[in-house]
Structure formats: structure tokens, C-alpha cells
Amino acid sequence: MNEKTHLEDLAILGGMPAFAETLHVGRPNIGDRDVLFARINDLLDRRWFTNNGPYVQQLEQRVADLIGAKHCIAMCNATIALEIAIRALGLKGEVLIPSFTFVATAHSLQWQGITPVFCDIDPISHTIDPEQVERAITSRTSGIMGVHVWGRPCNVEALAEICGRHGLKLLFDAAHAFCCTHRGRMIGTFGDAEVFSFHATKFFNTFEGGAIVTESDEVADKARLMRNFGFAGHDNVVQLGTNGKMNEVSAAMGLTSLESLDDFIAVNHRNYQQYRKQLQNIPGVRFLNYDENEKCNYQYIVLEIDEKAIEIKRDRLLQILWDENVMARRYFHPGCHMMEPYRSDPLYTAVKLPATEKLTRQILVLPTGTSVEEAHINAVCSIVRLAIAHGRELDARLQSAEASAVMRSAQGHVAISGDA
Ligand SMILES: *Cc1c(COP(=O)(O)O)cnc(C)c1O
């Protein structure tokens, strides 16, 4: 993985790919294996694999302590945790959410017959714009679900103020924001409840997993019942529920990873600074900064590519990186409202979200995490810089190569049908 300095070095033009082993966004971080295996041995000896086992209880306690939250309810994943939080809060009718998010935010509502109403984002913070939220409130609105995109907090004060004035519930999809703060206070302590994801691609993972954190005893009690089919004791089902339980292997992974949490964050921070040093002063590229006065997990390295200011398209840059075995990602392209079932639903045909649509054409997320080292970052950045510096020439060469490929395949098609 040497740094690249000449166009001919690029794999897309016939050079050797920069990476023999593919670089991924969200490759799982792993804590101490021996400790993990010891825990798994223990749980096998105990033969207590799920149903609120001792590891799940420990994990809930440690996460609650870490966040400074009153309750943490561990779940099998964040999508089910969102669904349960939505029900525990009594949301119905319409709920206001951003479209610039992972599709689970919208699906968790739609799945239970609640209408997600998409609001535009603030183009600088990338989080839901409180002014748009206010305008979208109707008599059917029951709540707002903000998303702390990239771990950068929503405008929680403005959202809370709107909810207070209109009698709405406030839920946060905090899937990106474990261990992040807002004005010095840990995310997980805002709104009526917040939901973390511990999915394998998140910087802290339990293979699959998630959690609801809340200050409310009532919401916590309901969520615990809903997580376990509504069972309040043996043979005593007191309400509708589902199966949202986290298993003991996942909790063992979580407990082990918690012991390495500071290391994961330190590596992400180091990688972030290295990327920033190399990419922050390229005209037409906005490098997304994190507030150094806040705690942050630095799990996303985000570029905004302004196609008007530079002579290469974001998708071309993506293709160039993929050919080098750097699997950069276009989170959250094309936006939830452009995905099914929302896209074909007449309810959404008039939806116009200019800031979201612009941003989904600009974002490029680069690999980081404990499997990414300084030399990797230098090589990735050299490719990005090279491609941008020669954008126009690259585009011209690749377009003519694509045109002749189309010609060749068209001729092939004619020859085949001629034979018949
Ligand atoms: C990852 C993610 C989810 C879903 O989390 P799972 O644990 O995979 O269900 C929800 N919302 C956002 C913003 C996410 O990034």
C-alpha cells in the first residue's frame, strides 16, 4: 500500500490495486480474545444463554453507569430497540424524522403502521432542522425522532422546546453516538429515550445488539415487558410484546469490548487526525470536523465532495477507490424518502428535501477503526488527492474507455443475433 503519485498508478487505469486486503468502513473492533473466550466458557458452564442472563444485566449496569443514565435495557439490535421505544412512548399517527439516516429509522415506524414524516436537515450539522420540524407538525403528529448523525448531536434544545410546546414525545436514534457528549453531557440522557446500536459495524459492538436508555421508570418498565413477550413472571403475560432480548454471547462481547473502549476511541481519534491533516485543505472537499471540546467516538471519517468546485464526480471517486480495494461508502444515499416503500407511496411524491438530496450526492465515508493504520490512511489520501488533482483528465479517459466498452458489447450483441 504505497502512496500513489502518478495517474498510471491508479488501478482504474491498469495499475496494481493499492490494497491486497480490502479496507472497509465499519470493520468490527475486537477486544481481548482471551477474556472473551473465558466469558463464553463461563456462560457455557452456567447454561444460561439468554432471558436476562447475568452478562446482560452486567452490561446494562455498566452502560447505564458510563452514560449516567437511570435505565439501560439491552436488546437484540437497535432496530427492534427503536420499535420497542416507539411503542413504550406511545407514538402513533405521524412521527417527524430526517430522511438523511439509515433506513431503519424510518422502517421502525412504518413497520408498526406509524407514518414517518421526512424533514430536511441543516446542511452544516447534517441533523434534522428544527425549523422544518416545526412546519411539518400536524394534528396527527405524536413525536419527533432525531438522529445524532456521525455522533454529532442534534439541536436537542430546540427539539425539546418544540416538543414541550406541542405536547410531543422526543426520541433519539443515537445509533452513531455511543460515548459522545453534547455540551459535556453524555448522549443517552436526552429526550424521553435514546437508542444505541451495538451492531458489528458500529465502533462498539455485541455482534448484533442495541439498547434503550431512559430516565423514565415507566418507559423502562414497559420496554422490559415488551422485550420479553409481555411476560411479567412465569405464565403471566400482561401485555403485547415481542422478542427483543439480547443473548449472553452478545453481552459477553459487549462487556469485553467495554474494557477496550478507550483504546478504540484513541485509535479512531488518531486516524481522524491523520485523515484531517491530509484532506482538510483541498478546495471543493469539506472534511467533517468534530468538536474537540466534546467527547466523541470518531467512528466516521466523512468528506463532502462539491462536484461543482472540483472536476470529478463523487461517484467517480468512489469507483476509483473501490478499484483500489478501498470500500468507501455513500452514507445515506439516496436518502430514505428515495427508497421503497416510501418512494412509490403517493404520500411522499411531493416531498422535497433539497439539503438532504444535495448532501446524499456529496458524502463519501472513508475506512477507519482498529484495522486501519497510519500507512493505510496515507495511501488512501494519496489516491483521493491524485484523483481530485487530475479530475478532468481522469473523467475524460474513463468516459472514452466506457464508451468503447459499450460499443464493443453492442457489436457483440449484433454478431450474436446475426448468427441466429
Ligand atoms: C446502525 C443503525 C441503525 C440500526 O442498528 P441495528 O443495530 O443494525 O438494528 C439504526 N439507525 C442508524 C442511524 C444506524 O446507523
The ligand as an SDF file (V2000), in Angstrom:
LIG
                    3D

 15 15  0  0  0  0  0  0  0  0999 V2000
  -26.9320    1.0740   12.5160 C   0  0  0  0  0  0  0  0  0  0  0  0
  -28.0840    1.9920   12.5900 C   0  0  0  0  0  0  0  0  0  0  0  0
  -29.3610    1.5630   12.9660 C   0  0  0  0  0  0  0  0  0  0  0  0
  -29.7340    0.1110   13.1220 C   0  0  0  0  0  0  0  0  0  0  0  0
  -28.9980   -0.5600   14.0540 O   0  0  0  0  0  0  0  0  0  0  0  0
  -29.1020   -2.1670   14.1360 P   0  0  0  0  0  0  0  0  0  0  0  0
  -28.4480   -2.4630   15.4440 O   0  0  0  0  0  0  0  0  0  0  0  0
  -28.3010   -2.6900   12.9610 O   0  0  0  0  0  0  0  0  0  0  0  0
  -30.5040   -2.5800   14.0620 O   0  0  0  0  0  0  0  0  0  0  0  0
  -30.3600    2.5000   13.1240 C   0  0  0  0  0  0  0  0  0  0  0  0
  -30.1360    3.8000   12.8870 N   0  0  0  0  0  0  0  0  0  0  0  0
  -28.9280    4.2550   12.4830 C   0  0  0  0  0  0  0  0  0  0  0  0
  -28.7370    5.7220   12.2660 C   0  0  0  0  0  0  0  0  0  0  0  0
  -27.8700    3.3590   12.3010 C   0  0  0  0  0  0  0  0  0  0  0  0
  -26.6980    3.8160   11.8590 O   0  0  0  0  0  0  0  0  0  0  0  0
  1  2  1  0
  2  3  1  0
  2 14  2  0
  3  4  1  0
  3 10  2  0
  4  5  1  0
  5  6  1  0
  6  7  2  0
  6  8  1  0
  6  9  1  0
 10 11  1  0
 11 12  2  0
 12 13  1  0
 12 14  1  0
 14 15  1  0
M  END
$$$$
